[in-house]
Amino acid sequence: MLDVAVIGAGPVGATLAALAAGRGLDIALFEARPGPSGEERILALSHGSRDILDEARAWPAPAAAITSIHVSQKGGPGRAVLEASESALPALGYTVSYASLENALAERLRDAAIPIRYGAACREISLDGEGATVRFASGEDVRARLLVLADGGANASRIPGIAFSEKDYAQHAVIGLVATDRPHAGRAYERFTPHGPLALLPVQGRYALVWTATAREAQRLVALDEPQFLRELQEHFGDRAGRFKEISRRASFPLKLRTVNTPVALRTAIVGNAAQALHPIAGQGLNLGLRDAASLAAIVASIPRERVGECAMLSAYRESRRRDAARGVAFTDFLVGAFADSHRIPTWGRGLALAALDLFPPARRALASRMIHGAAR
């Protein structure tokens, strides 16, 4: 019997296993994909997430530092700038590619002799008081004291009592890599518009773009030729980051909020996007998931192995994540609505709030801390 079986070898599941390594536990990861994803998409990691990955000995390279964040709104007054130096940190966050983080974690797990079983698609889960049994498409059964679902929610419906709530924002994110005519100097931008936020994140001489639009508008933007796309982006965003020169790797995906009714069940913990999938505004989703992994690993490491997966352990995990998860969901959902709905908060009110934030250093530091560490502190 394994001590911990992790379904899903993405960043959250792999970080959990890396943090729990060296504790004398039998751990294995099971991934439905046939091999590493090699995805090129850009991830935004907070400085708090860097601390977690440093502890896991899996910080990826290269990583671009975000030393400041410029926040503004389209069609209204007010702006605020968050600076890492004001929080006595080298960076507020970092951008890395999914593939580089995936590779760093896989190397750490190889060093720790923790296997990743690729091509292992889950077909059935059964739970009892002594453990969890997972049957894979191959016909193989694996039994563990603790089952961790870190698979984006693919298998949670197989667990009795688990249900999801979903909110469709009726938005898509258009993403890509964009080049400008001036260096980014580590500055990120978050610009709120009536149609949704637009973010630029510094990435090794370019920016990662996240442009929120309706589904139809997103489809149109992705289909535009490059010169027309750049012209519309310039008009939509302005020139605060310079003149846009190139765009590559355009794609789009729908934006929804999905939350699980409880992150634990009999012999089971649910973490990362399997527990809460957030709007990308303010870049909180993966960072929240990594804090899930860190909390669960710390609790597993603090108890005798025979108690791993017991109700008391799972209750402790649920309580450790209750505040941070709830506030993370509420924070992102509030931002989406507050800047998109002029009836909820008028444009001048948002402008006043941004101006006050810019003029009041303790408020800036509090917001930066919230984005870096979540509500756990």
MARVEXGU-668237 format. One record per residue (C-alpha): residue number from 1; residue in one letter; x, y negated, z negated. Coordinates in steps of 0.2 Angstrom, whole numbers, padded with zeros to 4 digits, always signed. Each point is the difference from the previous one (the first is absolute). Layout:
N
DRENNU/NUM/A/X/Y/Z $
...
This chain:
377
DRENNU/1/M/+0000/+0000/+0000 $
DRENNU/2/L/+0006/-0017/+0004 $
DRENNU/3/D/+0000/-0014/-0013 $
DRENNU/4/V/-0005/-0013/+0013 $
DRENNU/5/A/-0007/+0002/+0018 $
DRENNU/6/V/-0001/-0016/+0009 $
DRENNU/7/I/-0011/-0001/+0016 $
DRENNU/8/G/+0007/-0013/+0011 $
DRENNU/9/A/+0018/-0005/+0002 $
DRENNU/10/G/-0002/-0018/+0004 $
DRENNU/11/P/+0008/-0014/-0010 $
DRENNU/12/V/-0011/+0002/-0015 $
DRENNU/13/G/+0001/+0019/-0002 $
DRENNU/14/A/+0018/+0001/+0004 $
DRENNU/15/T/+0004/-0014/-0013 $
DRENNU/16/L/-0009/+0009/-0013 $
DRENNU/17/A/+0010/+0016/+0003 $
DRENNU/18/A/+0016/-0010/+0001 $
DRENNU/19/L/-0004/-0008/-0017 $
DRENNU/20/A/-0004/+0017/-0008 $
DRENNU/21/A/+0016/+0008/+0007 $
DRENNU/22/G/+0012/+0006/-0013 $
DRENNU/23/R/-0013/+0004/-0013 $
DRENNU/24/G/+0001/+0019/+0001 $
DRENNU/25/L/-0017/+0001/+0010 $
DRENNU/26/D/-0004/+0010/+0015 $
DRENNU/27/I/-0006/-0013/+0013 $
DRENNU/28/A/-0005/+0002/+0018 $
DRENNU/29/L/-0007/-0011/+0013 $
DRENNU/30/F/-0012/+0006/+0014 $
DRENNU/31/E/-0003/-0011/+0015 $
DRENNU/32/A/-0012/+0004/+0014 $
DRENNU/33/R/+0011/-0009/+0013 $
DRENNU/34/P/+0012/+0012/+0009 $
DRENNU/35/G/+0015/-0011/-0005 $
DRENNU/36/P/+0005/-0018/-0005 $
DRENNU/37/S/-0011/-0013/+0008 $
DRENNU/38/G/+0014/-0012/+0006 $
DRENNU/39/E/-0012/-0014/-0001 $
DRENNU/40/E/+0007/-0017/+0005 $
DRENNU/41/R/-0014/-0010/-0009 $
DRENNU/42/I/+0006/-0013/-0013 $
DRENNU/43/L/-0003/+0002/-0018 $
DRENNU/44/A/-0001/-0014/-0013 $
DRENNU/45/L/+0008/+0005/-0017 $
DRENNU/46/S/+0000/-0011/-0015 $
DRENNU/47/H/+0015/-0003/-0011 $
DRENNU/48/G/-0009/+0011/-0013 $
DRENNU/49/S/-0001/+0014/+0013 $
DRENNU/50/R/+0019/-0002/+0003 $
DRENNU/51/D/+0002/+0003/-0018 $
DRENNU/52/I/-0010/+0016/+0001 $
DRENNU/53/L/+0009/+0006/+0016 $
DRENNU/54/D/+0017/-0004/-0008 $
DRENNU/55/E/-0005/+0011/-0015 $
DRENNU/56/A/-0004/+0014/+0012 $
DRENNU/57/R/+0017/-0003/+0009 $
DRENNU/58/A/-0009/-0002/+0016 $
DRENNU/59/W/+0001/-0018/+0005 $
DRENNU/60/P/+0001/-0001/+0019 $
DRENNU/61/A/+0012/-0010/+0011 $
DRENNU/62/P/-0001/-0012/+0009 $
DRENNU/63/A/-0013/-0011/-0009 $
DRENNU/64/A/-0004/-0018/+0003 $
DRENNU/65/A/-0002/-0011/-0016 $
DRENNU/66/I/-0015/-0011/-0002 $
DRENNU/67/T/+0006/-0015/-0010 $
DRENNU/68/S/-0015/-0011/+0002 $
DRENNU/69/I/-0018/+0001/+0005 $
DRENNU/70/H/-0009/-0015/+0008 $
DRENNU/71/V/-0019/+0000/-0003 $
DRENNU/72/S/-0012/-0011/+0010 $
DRENNU/73/Q/-0017/-0001/+0007 $
DRENNU/74/K/-0005/-0004/+0018 $
DRENNU/75/G/-0012/-0015/+0002 $
DRENNU/76/G/+0002/-0006/-0017 $
DRENNU/77/P/+0013/-0009/-0012 $
DRENNU/78/G/+0011/+0008/-0013 $
DRENNU/79/R/+0015/+0012/+0000 $
DRENNU/80/A/+0011/+0008/-0012 $
DRENNU/81/V/+0017/+0008/+0000 $
DRENNU/82/L/+0006/+0014/-0011 $
DRENNU/83/E/+0019/+0001/-0003 $
DRENNU/84/A/+0009/+0016/-0006 $
DRENNU/85/S/+0013/-0012/-0009 $
DRENNU/86/E/-0015/-0007/-0011 $
DRENNU/87/S/-0002/+0018/-0006 $
DRENNU/88/A/+0018/+0002/-0003 $
DRENNU/89/L/+0000/+0014/+0013 $
DRENNU/90/P/+0011/+0003/+0016 $
DRENNU/91/A/-0016/+0003/+0010 $
DRENNU/92/L/-0019/+0001/-0002 $
DRENNU/93/G/-0001/+0015/+0011 $
DRENNU/94/Y/+0008/+0009/+0015 $
DRENNU/95/T/-0005/+0006/+0017 $
DRENNU/96/V/+0006/+0018/+0006 $
DRENNU/97/S/-0006/+0011/+0013 $
DRENNU/98/Y/-0011/+0015/-0004 $
DRENNU/99/A/+0013/+0012/+0008 $
DRENNU/100/S/+0015/-0007/-0011 $
DRENNU/101/L/-0010/+0002/-0016 $
DRENNU/102/E/-0005/+0018/+0005 $
DRENNU/103/N/+0018/+0004/+0004 $
DRENNU/104/A/+0006/-0007/-0016 $
DRENNU/105/L/-0012/+0010/-0010 $
DRENNU/106/A/+0002/+0016/+0010 $
DRENNU/107/E/+0019/-0001/-0003 $
DRENNU/108/R/-0003/-0002/-0019 $
DRENNU/109/L/-0011/+0015/-0001 $
DRENNU/110/R/+0012/+0010/+0010 $
DRENNU/111/D/+0013/-0004/-0013 $
DRENNU/112/A/-0012/+0004/-0014 $
DRENNU/113/A/-0004/+0017/+0008 $
DRENNU/114/I/-0018/-0005/+0001 $
DRENNU/115/P/-0008/+0008/+0016 $
DRENNU/116/I/-0011/-0009/+0013 $
DRENNU/117/R/-0011/+0013/+0009 $
DRENNU/118/Y/-0005/-0008/+0016 $
DRENNU/119/G/-0014/+0007/+0011 $
DRENNU/120/A/-0009/+0005/-0016 $
DRENNU/121/A/-0018/-0005/+0003 $
DRENNU/122/C/-0012/+0002/-0015 $
DRENNU/123/R/-0016/+0010/+0003 $
DRENNU/124/E/-0007/+0004/-0017 $
DRENNU/125/I/+0003/-0005/-0018 $
DRENNU/126/S/-0006/+0009/-0016 $
DRENNU/127/L/+0002/-0006/-0018 $
DRENNU/128/D/-0001/+0008/-0017 $
DRENNU/129/G/+0006/-0003/-0017 $
DRENNU/130/E/+0017/+0007/+0003 $
DRENNU/131/G/+0005/-0007/+0016 $
DRENNU/132/A/-0004/-0005/+0018 $
DRENNU/133/T/+0000/+0011/+0015 $
DRENNU/134/V/+0003/-0007/+0018 $
DRENNU/135/R/-0003/+0011/+0015 $
DRENNU/136/F/+0009/-0006/+0016 $
DRENNU/137/A/-0005/+0003/+0018 $
DRENNU/138/S/+0014/+0013/+0001 $
DRENNU/139/G/-0010/+0010/-0012 $
DRENNU/140/E/+0013/-0003/-0014 $
DRENNU/141/D/-0006/-0003/-0018 $
DRENNU/142/V/+0010/-0012/-0012 $
DRENNU/143/R/-0004/-0002/-0018 $
DRENNU/144/A/+0005/-0014/-0011 $
DRENNU/145/R/-0003/-0007/-0018 $
DRENNU/146/L/-0003/-0017/+0008 $
DRENNU/147/L/-0006/-0004/+0017 $
DRENNU/148/V/+0004/-0018/+0007 $
DRENNU/149/L/-0010/-0006/+0015 $
DRENNU/150/A/+0011/-0013/+0009 $
DRENNU/151/D/-0007/+0003/+0017 $
DRENNU/152/G/-0010/-0016/+0003 $
DRENNU/153/G/-0016/+0008/-0005 $
DRENNU/154/A/+0000/+0014/+0012 $
DRENNU/155/N/-0004/+0014/-0013 $
DRENNU/156/A/-0008/-0009/-0014 $
DRENNU/157/S/-0018/+0005/+0006 $
DRENNU/158/R/+0006/+0018/-0004 $
DRENNU/159/I/+0000/-0004/-0019 $
DRENNU/160/P/-0017/+0001/-0009 $
DRENNU/161/G/-0006/-0016/-0007 $
DRENNU/162/I/+0011/-0011/+0011 $
DRENNU/163/A/-0008/-0013/+0011 $
DRENNU/164/F/+0005/-0016/+0009 $
DRENNU/165/S/-0007/-0018/+0001 $
DRENNU/166/E/+0003/-0009/+0016 $
DRENNU/167/K/-0001/-0018/+0005 $
DRENNU/168/D/+0002/-0004/+0019 $
DRENNU/169/Y/+0007/-0018/+0002 $
DRENNU/170/A/-0005/+0000/+0019 $
DRENNU/171/Q/+0018/-0005/+0003 $
DRENNU/172/H/+0015/+0008/+0009 $
DRENNU/173/A/+0018/-0004/-0002 $
DRENNU/174/V/+0010/-0004/+0015 $
DRENNU/175/I/+0019/+0005/-0004 $
DRENNU/176/G/+0016/-0002/+0010 $
DRENNU/177/L/+0018/-0007/-0001 $
DRENNU/178/V/+0002/-0018/+0005 $
DRENNU/179/A/+0015/-0011/+0003 $
DRENNU/180/T/+0001/-0019/-0002 $
DRENNU/181/D/+0013/-0013/+0005 $
DRENNU/182/R/+0006/-0003/-0018 $
DRENNU/183/P/+0007/+0012/-0014 $
DRENNU/184/H/-0013/+0005/-0013 $
DRENNU/185/A/+0012/-0002/-0014 $
DRENNU/186/G/-0009/+0013/-0011 $
DRENNU/187/R/-0017/-0010/+0001 $
DRENNU/188/A/-0016/+0009/+0001 $
DRENNU/189/Y/-0017/-0009/+0005 $
DRENNU/190/E/-0018/+0004/-0005 $
DRENNU/191/R/-0012/-0011/+0009 $
DRENNU/192/F/-0018/+0001/-0003 $
DRENNU/193/T/-0013/-0003/+0013 $
DRENNU/194/P/-0019/+0001/+0002 $
DRENNU/195/H/+0003/+0016/+0010 $
DRENNU/196/G/+0012/+0008/-0013 $
DRENNU/197/P/+0018/-0002/-0006 $
DRENNU/198/L/+0015/+0000/+0012 $
DRENNU/199/A/+0017/+0005/-0008 $
DRENNU/200/L/+0018/-0001/+0006 $
DRENNU/201/L/+0012/+0011/-0009 $
DRENNU/202/P/+0019/-0002/+0003 $
DRENNU/203/V/+0008/+0015/+0008 $
DRENNU/204/Q/+0018/+0000/+0006 $
DRENNU/205/G/+0000/-0015/+0011 $
DRENNU/206/R/-0019/+0001/+0004 $
DRENNU/207/Y/-0017/+0000/-0008 $
DRENNU/208/A/-0012/+0014/-0003 $
DRENNU/209/L/-0017/-0007/+0005 $
DRENNU/210/V/-0017/+0004/-0008 $
DRENNU/211/W/-0014/-0010/+0008 $
DRENNU/212/T/-0017/+0004/-0006 $
DRENNU/213/A/-0015/-0001/+0013 $
DRENNU/214/T/-0016/+0007/+0004 $
DRENNU/215/A/+0000/+0017/+0009 $
DRENNU/216/R/-0004/-0007/+0017 $
DRENNU/217/E/+0013/-0014/-0002 $
DRENNU/218/A/+0013/+0012/-0006 $
DRENNU/219/Q/-0003/+0010/+0016 $
DRENNU/220/R/+0002/-0015/+0010 $
DRENNU/221/L/+0016/-0006/-0008 $
DRENNU/222/V/+0008/+0016/+0002 $
DRENNU/223/A/-0004/+0001/+0018 $
DRENNU/224/L/+0006/-0018/+0004 $
DRENNU/225/D/+0016/-0002/+0010 $
DRENNU/226/E/+0015/-0006/-0010 $
DRENNU/227/P/+0000/-0018/+0004 $
DRENNU/228/Q/-0018/-0003/-0003 $
DRENNU/229/F/+0001/+0010/-0016 $
DRENNU/230/L/+0014/-0011/-0006 $
DRENNU/231/R/-0010/-0016/+0005 $
DRENNU/232/E/-0015/+0005/-0010 $
DRENNU/233/L/+0011/+0005/-0015 $
DRENNU/234/Q/+0008/-0017/+0000 $
DRENNU/235/E/-0016/-0009/+0001 $
DRENNU/236/H/-0007/+0011/-0014 $
DRENNU/237/F/+0015/-0001/-0012 $
DRENNU/238/G/+0008/-0017/+0004 $
DRENNU/239/D/+0019/-0003/+0001 $
DRENNU/240/R/+0005/+0001/-0018 $
DRENNU/241/A/+0010/+0016/+0005 $
DRENNU/242/G/+0006/-0007/+0016 $
DRENNU/243/R/-0005/+0004/+0018 $
DRENNU/244/F/-0005/+0018/+0003 $
DRENNU/245/K/+0011/+0008/+0014 $
DRENNU/246/E/-0003/+0019/+0001 $
DRENNU/247/I/-0012/+0012/-0006 $
DRENNU/248/S/+0002/+0019/+0000 $
DRENNU/249/R/-0008/+0016/-0007 $
DRENNU/250/R/-0018/-0007/-0001 $
DRENNU/251/A/-0013/+0011/-0007 $
DRENNU/252/S/-0016/-0002/-0010 $
DRENNU/253/F/-0010/+0010/-0014 $
DRENNU/254/P/-0016/-0003/-0010 $
DRENNU/255/L/+0000/-0008/-0017 $
DRENNU/256/K/-0010/+0008/-0014 $
DRENNU/257/L/+0000/+0001/-0019 $
DRENNU/258/R/-0001/+0018/-0006 $
DRENNU/259/T/+0000/+0005/-0019 $
DRENNU/260/V/-0002/+0017/-0008 $
DRENNU/261/N/-0012/+0001/-0015 $
DRENNU/262/T/+0014/+0008/-0011 $
DRENNU/263/P/+0018/+0003/+0003 $
DRENNU/264/V/+0000/+0016/-0010 $
DRENNU/265/A/-0009/+0017/+0000 $
DRENNU/266/L/+0003/+0017/-0007 $
DRENNU/267/R/+0019/+0003/+0002 $
DRENNU/268/T/+0000/-0014/+0013 $
DRENNU/269/A/+0007/-0017/+0002 $
DRENNU/270/I/-0004/-0012/+0015 $
DRENNU/271/V/+0013/-0013/+0004 $
DRENNU/272/G/+0004/-0014/+0013 $
DRENNU/273/N/-0012/-0002/+0015 $
DRENNU/274/A/-0009/+0016/-0005 $
DRENNU/275/A/-0006/-0010/-0015 $
DRENNU/276/Q/-0002/-0018/+0007 $
DRENNU/277/A/+0003/-0006/+0017 $
DRENNU/278/L/+0001/-0019/+0001 $
DRENNU/279/H/-0001/-0014/+0012 $
DRENNU/280/P/+0018/-0005/+0005 $
DRENNU/281/I/-0002/-0018/-0007 $
DRENNU/282/A/+0014/-0004/-0012 $
DRENNU/283/G/+0008/+0017/+0004 $
DRENNU/284/Q/-0006/+0009/-0016 $
DRENNU/285/G/-0005/+0017/+0006 $
DRENNU/286/L/+0016/+0010/+0001 $
DRENNU/287/N/+0007/-0009/-0015 $
DRENNU/288/L/-0015/+0005/-0010 $
DRENNU/289/G/+0002/+0018/+0005 $
DRENNU/290/L/+0018/+0000/-0005 $
DRENNU/291/R/-0005/-0006/-0017 $
DRENNU/292/D/-0012/+0015/+0000 $
DRENNU/293/A/+0015/+0012/+0004 $
DRENNU/294/A/+0011/-0008/-0014 $
DRENNU/295/S/-0013/+0001/-0013 $
DRENNU/296/L/-0005/+0018/+0004 $
DRENNU/297/A/+0019/+0005/+0000 $
DRENNU/298/A/+0003/-0008/-0016 $
DRENNU/299/I/-0014/+0009/-0009 $
DRENNU/300/V/+0005/+0017/+0008 $
DRENNU/301/A/+0018/-0003/-0006 $
DRENNU/302/S/-0006/-0004/-0018 $
DRENNU/303/I/-0009/+0017/-0004 $
DRENNU/304/P/+0005/+0018/-0001 $
DRENNU/305/R/-0002/+0009/+0017 $
DRENNU/306/E/-0014/+0011/-0006 $
DRENNU/307/R/-0011/-0015/-0003 $
DRENNU/308/V/+0002/-0007/+0017 $
DRENNU/309/G/-0017/-0001/+0008 $
DRENNU/310/E/-0010/+0001/-0016 $
DRENNU/311/C/-0014/-0011/-0003 $
DRENNU/312/A/+0009/-0011/-0013 $
DRENNU/313/M/+0014/-0003/+0012 $
DRENNU/314/L/-0012/-0005/+0014 $
DRENNU/315/S/-0010/-0011/-0012 $
DRENNU/316/A/+0016/-0009/-0004 $
DRENNU/317/Y/+0004/-0003/+0018 $
DRENNU/318/R/-0018/-0006/+0004 $
DRENNU/319/E/+0001/-0013/-0014 $
DRENNU/320/S/+0018/-0005/+0005 $
DRENNU/321/R/-0006/-0005/+0017 $
DRENNU/322/R/-0018/-0007/-0004 $
DRENNU/323/R/+0004/-0018/-0002 $
DRENNU/324/D/+0013/-0002/+0014 $
DRENNU/325/A/-0010/+0010/+0013 $
DRENNU/326/A/-0016/-0010/-0004 $
DRENNU/327/R/+0008/-0017/+0000 $
DRENNU/328/G/+0010/+0004/+0016 $
DRENNU/329/V/-0017/+0005/+0009 $
DRENNU/330/A/-0009/-0016/-0007 $
DRENNU/331/F/+0015/-0011/+0004 $
DRENNU/332/T/+0001/+0005/+0019 $
DRENNU/333/D/-0019/+0000/+0002 $
DRENNU/334/F/-0002/-0017/-0008 $
DRENNU/335/L/+0014/-0007/+0012 $
DRENNU/336/V/-0009/+0007/+0015 $
DRENNU/337/G/-0017/-0008/-0005 $
DRENNU/338/A/+0006/-0016/-0007 $
DRENNU/339/F/+0010/-0006/+0015 $
DRENNU/340/A/-0013/+0006/+0013 $
DRENNU/341/D/-0016/-0006/-0008 $
DRENNU/342/S/-0001/-0019/-0001 $
DRENNU/343/H/-0017/+0002/-0009 $
DRENNU/344/R/+0009/+0010/-0014 $
DRENNU/345/I/+0014/-0012/-0002 $
DRENNU/346/P/+0000/-0016/+0011 $
DRENNU/347/T/+0015/-0005/+0010 $
DRENNU/348/W/+0004/-0015/-0011 $
DRENNU/349/G/-0001/+0012/-0016 $
DRENNU/350/R/+0013/+0012/+0008 $
DRENNU/351/G/+0011/-0015/+0004 $
DRENNU/352/L/-0001/-0006/-0017 $
DRENNU/353/A/+0004/+0017/-0007 $
DRENNU/354/L/+0016/+0001/+0011 $
DRENNU/355/A/+0005/-0017/-0004 $
DRENNU/356/A/-0001/+0003/-0019 $
DRENNU/357/L/+0009/+0016/+0002 $
DRENNU/358/D/+0014/-0009/+0009 $
DRENNU/359/L/+0001/-0013/-0013 $
DRENNU/360/F/-0001/+0011/-0015 $
DRENNU/361/P/+0016/+0012/-0002 $
DRENNU/362/P/-0007/+0011/-0014 $
DRENNU/363/A/-0015/+0004/+0012 $
DRENNU/364/R/+0012/+0004/+0014 $
DRENNU/365/R/+0011/+0011/-0011 $
DRENNU/366/A/-0016/+0009/-0006 $
DRENNU/367/L/-0006/+0004/+0017 $
DRENNU/368/A/+0017/+0006/+0006 $
DRENNU/369/S/+0001/+0011/-0015 $
DRENNU/370/R/-0018/+0007/+0004 $
DRENNU/371/M/+0006/+0004/+0018 $
DRENNU/372/I/+0016/+0008/-0006 $
DRENNU/373/H/-0005/+0010/-0015 $
DRENNU/374/G/-0019/+0001/+0002 $
DRENNU/375/A/-0011/-0001/-0015 $
DRENNU/376/A/+0010/+0013/-0010 $
DRENNU/377/R/+0009/-0013/-0010 $
